[in-house]
Amino acid sequence: MKRNVVMTLLSVFLFVIGVNAQQKPSEILGTWKLVSYKYGESDIKFATDGFQRIKLITPTYFTWIHYSNKDKMVSEMAGGTYTLVGEDYVEKIGFGGDSMRAYFNKEQVFKMKIKDGKMYVFGVMTDNQRIEEIWEKID
């Protein structure tokens, strides 16, 4: 009986360690700048000097803004909560600009990889639009 309890506790402990090893939230925390993107069937586009898209990620929330470098006006934005388990990154948009209204309170499921200070996010949105984004950590 005592051995079964020890084995059960050891199994739970190893499971928890395994789950935590897959989650690396500290790697995604901070400020990111969009470097390139591809939405739908479009060609890959690179961020230009004309606009910036910045993404802020905290331990529980994300937000991004898209603004003009010329007049510093925000044209799009969204934010909400997220989860990260291994490479599975799920955003749930809780607020945003008018163009994001269709995504409110829907889980957007992506794959995420971080390598050499870059974050690669790719997947299919709930409206079947495919996205591929590359972000560079700036903070």
Contacts in CASP RR format, 6 or more apart in sequence:
PFRMAT RR
TARGET T0000
AUTHOR 0000-0000-0000
METHOD contacts of the structure
MODEL  1
MKRNVVMTLLSVFLFVIGVNAQQKPSEILGTWKLVSYKYGESDIKFATDG
FQRIKLITPTYFTWIHYSNKDKMVSEMAGGTYTLVGEDYVEKIGFGGDSM
RAYFNKEQVFKMKIKDGKMYVFGVMTDNQRIEEIWEKID
19 85 0 8 1.000
22 85 0 8 1.000
22 86 0 8 1.000
23 84 0 8 1.000
23 85 0 8 1.000
23 86 0 8 1.000
24 84 0 8 1.000
24 86 0 8 1.000
24 114 0 8 1.000
25 59 0 8 1.000
25 84 0 8 1.000
27 114 0 8 1.000
28 57 0 8 1.000
28 84 0 8 1.000
28 112 0 8 1.000
28 114 0 8 1.000
28 119 0 8 1.000
29 57 0 8 1.000
29 58 0 8 1.000
29 59 0 8 1.000
30 56 0 8 1.000
30 57 0 8 1.000
30 58 0 8 1.000
30 137 0 8 1.000
30 139 0 8 1.000
31 54 0 8 1.000
31 55 0 8 1.000
31 56 0 8 1.000
31 137 0 8 1.000
31 138 0 8 1.000
31 139 0 8 1.000
32 54 0 8 1.000
32 55 0 8 1.000
32 56 0 8 1.000
32 57 0 8 1.000
32 119 0 8 1.000
32 135 0 8 1.000
32 136 0 8 1.000
32 137 0 8 1.000
32 138 0 8 1.000
33 47 0 8 1.000
33 52 0 8 1.000
33 53 0 8 1.000
33 54 0 8 1.000
33 55 0 8 1.000
33 135 0 8 1.000
33 136 0 8 1.000
33 138 0 8 1.000
34 47 0 8 1.000
34 52 0 8 1.000
34 53 0 8 1.000
34 54 0 8 1.000
34 55 0 8 1.000
34 133 0 8 1.000
34 134 0 8 1.000
34 135 0 8 1.000
35 46 0 8 1.000
35 47 0 8 1.000
35 118 0 8 1.000
35 134 0 8 1.000
35 135 0 8 1.000
35 136 0 8 1.000
36 44 0 8 1.000
36 45 0 8 1.000
36 46 0 8 1.000
36 47 0 8 1.000
36 133 0 8 1.000
36 134 0 8 1.000
37 44 0 8 1.000
37 45 0 8 1.000
37 47 0 8 1.000
37 131 0 8 1.000
37 132 0 8 1.000
37 133 0 8 1.000
37 134 0 8 1.000
38 44 0 8 1.000
38 45 0 8 1.000
38 130 0 8 1.000
38 131 0 8 1.000
38 132 0 8 1.000
38 133 0 8 1.000
39 129 0 8 1.000
39 130 0 8 1.000
39 131 0 8 1.000
39 132 0 8 1.000
40 129 0 8 1.000
40 130 0 8 1.000
40 131 0 8 1.000
41 130 0 8 1.000
44 132 0 8 1.000
47 53 0 8 1.000
49 69 0 8 1.000
50 68 0 8 1.000
50 69 0 8 1.000
50 70 0 8 1.000
51 66 0 8 1.000
51 67 0 8 1.000
51 68 0 8 1.000
51 69 0 8 1.000
51 75 0 8 1.000
52 66 0 8 1.000
52 67 0 8 1.000
52 69 0 8 1.000
53 64 0 8 1.000
53 65 0 8 1.000
53 66 0 8 1.000
53 67 0 8 1.000
54 64 0 8 1.000
54 65 0 8 1.000
54 67 0 8 1.000
54 138 0 8 1.000
55 62 0 8 1.000
55 63 0 8 1.000
55 64 0 8 1.000
55 135 0 8 1.000
56 62 0 8 1.000
56 63 0 8 1.000
56 64 0 8 1.000
57 82 0 8 1.000
60 81 0 8 1.000
60 82 0 8 1.000
61 79 0 8 1.000
61 80 0 8 1.000
61 81 0 8 1.000
61 82 0 8 1.000
62 79 0 8 1.000
62 80 0 8 1.000
62 81 0 8 1.000
62 82 0 8 1.000
62 91 0 8 1.000
63 77 0 8 1.000
63 78 0 8 1.000
63 79 0 8 1.000
63 80 0 8 1.000
64 77 0 8 1.000
64 78 0 8 1.000
64 79 0 8 1.000
65 74 0 8 1.000
65 76 0 8 1.000
65 77 0 8 1.000
66 74 0 8 1.000
66 75 0 8 1.000
66 76 0 8 1.000
66 77 0 8 1.000
67 73 0 8 1.000
67 74 0 8 1.000
67 75 0 8 1.000
68 75 0 8 1.000
76 97 0 8 1.000
76 99 0 8 1.000
76 100 0 8 1.000
77 96 0 8 1.000
77 97 0 8 1.000
77 100 0 8 1.000
78 93 0 8 1.000
78 94 0 8 1.000
78 95 0 8 1.000
78 96 0 8 1.000
78 97 0 8 1.000
78 100 0 8 1.000
78 103 0 8 1.000
79 91 0 8 1.000
79 93 0 8 1.000
79 94 0 8 1.000
79 95 0 8 1.000
79 96 0 8 1.000
80 91 0 8 1.000
80 92 0 8 1.000
80 93 0 8 1.000
80 94 0 8 1.000
80 95 0 8 1.000
81 91 0 8 1.000
81 92 0 8 1.000
81 94 0 8 1.000
82 89 0 8 1.000
82 90 0 8 1.000
82 91 0 8 1.000
82 92 0 8 1.000
83 89 0 8 1.000
83 90 0 8 1.000
84 90 0 8 1.000
84 112 0 8 1.000
87 111 0 8 1.000
87 112 0 8 1.000
87 113 0 8 1.000
88 109 0 8 1.000
88 110 0 8 1.000
88 111 0 8 1.000
88 112 0 8 1.000
89 109 0 8 1.000
89 110 0 8 1.000
89 111 0 8 1.000
89 112 0 8 1.000
89 121 0 8 1.000
90 107 0 8 1.000
90 108 0 8 1.000
90 109 0 8 1.000
90 110 0 8 1.000
91 107 0 8 1.000
91 108 0 8 1.000
91 110 0 8 1.000
92 105 0 8 1.000
92 106 0 8 1.000
92 107 0 8 1.000
92 108 0 8 1.000
93 100 0 8 1.000
93 103 0 8 1.000
93 104 0 8 1.000
93 105 0 8 1.000
93 106 0 8 1.000
93 108 0 8 1.000
94 104 0 8 1.000
94 105 0 8 1.000
95 104 0 8 1.000
96 104 0 8 1.000
102 126 0 8 1.000
102 127 0 8 1.000
103 125 0 8 1.000
103 126 0 8 1.000
103 127 0 8 1.000
106 126 0 8 1.000
107 126 0 8 1.000
108 125 0 8 1.000
108 126 0 8 1.000
109 123 0 8 1.000
109 124 0 8 1.000
110 121 0 8 1.000
110 122 0 8 1.000
110 123 0 8 1.000
110 131 0 8 1.000
111 121 0 8 1.000
111 122 0 8 1.000
111 123 0 8 1.000
112 119 0 8 1.000
112 120 0 8 1.000
112 121 0 8 1.000
113 119 0 8 1.000
113 120 0 8 1.000
114 120 0 8 1.000
117 136 0 8 1.000
117 137 0 8 1.000
118 134 0 8 1.000
118 135 0 8 1.000
118 136 0 8 1.000
118 137 0 8 1.000
119 134 0 8 1.000
119 135 0 8 1.000
119 136 0 8 1.000
119 137 0 8 1.000
120 132 0 8 1.000
120 133 0 8 1.000
120 134 0 8 1.000
120 135 0 8 1.000
121 131 0 8 1.000
121 132 0 8 1.000
121 133 0 8 1.000
121 134 0 8 1.000
121 135 0 8 1.000
122 130 0 8 1.000
122 131 0 8 1.000
122 132 0 8 1.000
122 133 0 8 1.000
123 130 0 8 1.000
123 131 0 8 1.000
123 132 0 8 1.000
124 130 0 8 1.000
124 131 0 8 1.000
125 131 0 8 1.000
END
